[in-house]
């Protein structure tokens, strides 16, 4: 029972973080039609900056209970880089997809050097910060309370995104642009403002996800590539451009990863790839994606 709980709890925790990054990837693709490989770099940048933010908070005497809000705030602050990156990507919006992929991959390499310059080549970690939040007891099993808080924070963010897209005028315009970009632009939608806003929101989701994970894992220069692989697995499983797909795909990847690590760690990535292959064979558009006509 304890082993099963650990797998489910750990898998849902990883899925909660992974969903934030995948949701940002889905938003950017849905509106701007760009597959953003740099989402992994935003995740890593959020992780490193989150470590620095908590260290500053500790030095300032901030109580441990506020470390979670500090991490979320640090990820939001990093969203300021979004408009600058979007301005660079604006040069390839109407180019072939290969140019877009090359440019976003170049951003991955550039951000890797940025991380190395500011934080060094060695992995960084916060120590046992997560344990300061204690643990939760559910019958005969217990788990870290911090993980539960992150899961709840991710749920709140997901609900907030859903409400934003469904209930606000900007959200409706965003969905209309994602559905038919040419028509939306012809009706007077300000493309520059829309693209910058969407890309900044996607950036914030990635950096917040990275910041939330650092109390439980070290930040390293390998994070961008590892996260990109998992994010694209989520997108393939759930369907490109679908927020529901991002949620379901993140849960599948998170649980498969946790189960593989528990039973046989060497199968971690293989298990995820097998799910991706099965989905591509039987439903190429993904579980919630729309088939191209």
N, C-alpha and C positions, 0 to 999 in steps of 0.2 A: 504493500500500500504506500509506504513512504517513497519507494523508488518511483512508482507511477506518479505520485504527487510532484516529486522533484522534476520529472520529465515534463509534465504538463505545465507546472508553474514556471520552470526555466524557459520552456518553449514559448509560452505566452508572453513572458517578459521580453525575450528577443524579438518576437513578432511585433510587440508594441513599438519598439525602437525602429525596427525595420519598416513598419508601416509608415512612419513619419517621413522617412527618406523616399520610399516608393510613392507616397502620395504627392510629394513635391515633384518627383519625376513625371508622374501622370499629369499633374496640372500643367507643367511646362509643355509636355508633348501635346496635350489636348488643345491648347490655345495656339502655341507657337510652332507646333509640328517639328520640334527639335528633340532628338534623343540626346539627353544631356549626360554625357559620361562623367562630367565634373561633379555630379551629385555626391560621389564618394569622397571627393576632396572637401566639400562643404561639411560632410559628416566628420571627417578627420579634423578639420579646422575647428569645428565646434567642440570636439573632444579636447584638443590641446588648450584652446582658449578657456574651456570650462575648468580645466585643472588650474590654470593661472587665476581665474576668477575666484575659485574657492580658496586658493592659497592667500589671495588678497583679503578675502573675507575673514579668514582665520587670523591674519595679521591685524585686521581692524577690530577683532573681538566680536564678530558676528556669531550668534549662537548656532550650534549645529542644526537645529530644527529649520533654520532658514537657508541651509545649503541647497536644498532642492529648488526653491525660488531663485536663488543666485544662479544656478546652472541654467534654468529656463531663461532668465533675463540675459545671461551671457550669450545664449544662442540667438535671442531676438536682436540684441545689439549688433551681432555679426551680420544680420540681414542687410546692414548698410552697404555691404559690398555688392549686393544684388544688382542695383541699377548700373554699376560700372561694368560688371560682367555682361549684363544684357546689352549694353551699348556696344561692346565688342562683338557679341554674337549677331547683332543687327546687320553686320556686313555680309552674313552668309544666309540670311533668311530665304532668299530666292535662289540660292545656289543648290547644286546637287547635294544629296544627303551625305555623300562621301566627304565633302568639304566641312559640313557640320560636325561629323564624327571626328575628323582630323583636328578641328579647332578645339572641340571640347576635350579630346584626348591630350592635346597640347596644354590645355589648362590643368589637367591632372598632373602632368610633369612639372609645370611651373609651380603649382601649389605644393608639390612635394619638396621642391627646393625652398619655398617659403617656410614650410614647417621645419625643415632642417636648419635653416638660418636662425629662426627665432627660438626653437626649442631643442635643437641638437638632434643627432642621429639616434641616440639611445631612447628606448621606450620611457614614457612618463606615466606616473600613476599617483593617485591621491592617498594611497594607504587604505586603511580599513574604515573609510568614511561611512560606507553603507551600514556597517554594524551599529553606528550611533543611533540609527532609527529603530533598533531592536528587531524583534521578530513577531510574527503572528502565529497563533495557535488555532488550528482547525481540527478538533478532535484529537487523534493520536499523532497528527503530523504538524509540522511548523515550517515556516519559510521566512526569508528576510522581508521585513516590512517595507524597506526601500523599494524592492522589486514591485510590490503591490502598489505603492504610490506612483511609480512610473507607469504601470499598466493603467491605473485610474487617470493619470494625467494624459496619457495617449488617447484614452476613450473620450475624455473631455475635449481634447483638441479635435478628434475626429468628428464629434457631434457639433463642435463649433464650426468646422469647415462645412459640414453638411448644411447647417443653418445659414451660414454665410452664402453658400451657393444657391440655396432655395428661397431664402426670405428677403435678401437685399437686392436692390436694383443693380448694383455692381455685379453681384453674383449671377443674376439673370443674364446680364450682358455678357459676362464671361462664358456662361454655358452656351449662349447663342453664338458667340464667336468660335467656341470649340466645335459646335455643330456645323456651322457654315461660315467660315472666316470671310470669304469673299463678299457674301451678302451683308454681314455685319459691318464690314468696312465701307461698303457702298451706302449703307444707311447712316453713316456719319460717326461710327465708333472711332475714337482716337486711338489708333493702333499703337503709337509710341507709349502712351500712358498705360494702356492695357497690358502690353508686353512687359514693360518695366515692373508693373505692379504684380503680375503673375509670377514673373521670374524671381522677384524679391520674396514673395510668399513661399515659393518652392525652396529658395535658399534658406529661409528661416526654418522651415520644417526639417531640412537636412542638418543644419547647425544645432538646432535644439535636440534632435535625435542623438547626435554625437555627444553633446554635453551631458545628456541624461545617462549615458552608458558608462562614463568614466569612473564613477564610484565602484563599479563592479568589474572593470577590465582596464588594462593598461592601454594608453594611446601610443600607437607606433606608426612608422612611415608606411607600413603595409596595409593600414586600414582602408585607404581609398580603393585599392584594387579589390580587396576582399569584399568590401561593401557593394561595389559596383556589380560584382558577379551575383551576389545574393539579390540585389535590387532588380536586376534584369530577370532573374529567375522568378521573382514575385510578379513582375510585369508580364512575362510570358505565360505564367500559370493563370493569373487573373484576367489578363486581356489588356492590351495597350489602350490607355485613355479611360479606363474604368476605375472609379474610386472604390466601388464595391469589390472589384477584382483585386485592387491593391490590398484591401483588408483581408479577404479570403486567402489570397496568395501569401501574404505575410504570415498568417496563421499556419498555413500548410508548411511553409519553409521553416518557420520557427520550431514547430513541433517535430518535423522530420529531423532537423538539425539536433535538437535536444535528445531525441530518441537514439540517433546514431552515436552521439557522443557518449551516452550512457551505456550503450550495448557494445559498440565497437567503434572507437573514435576515428579510425582510418576511413570509415565509410561516410563520414560527415558530408563531404561535398558530393560524393558519388550518389548518395541517397537523394539529394536535391536534384542532381542532373537526371536521375531516373524519372522523377516526377515530371520534370520539364519535357523529357522525351515522350513520355506517355501522353501528356497534354498536347504536344505538337502533332503527334500521330493521329489522335482521335478528335481533337478540337483545335486546329491550328490558330484560330483567332483568340484562344484563351477561354476560360470558363465564362467570363462576362463580356468579352470583346465582341465587336461587330465584324462579321465577315465582310471582306472587300468584294463588292459586286463588280 
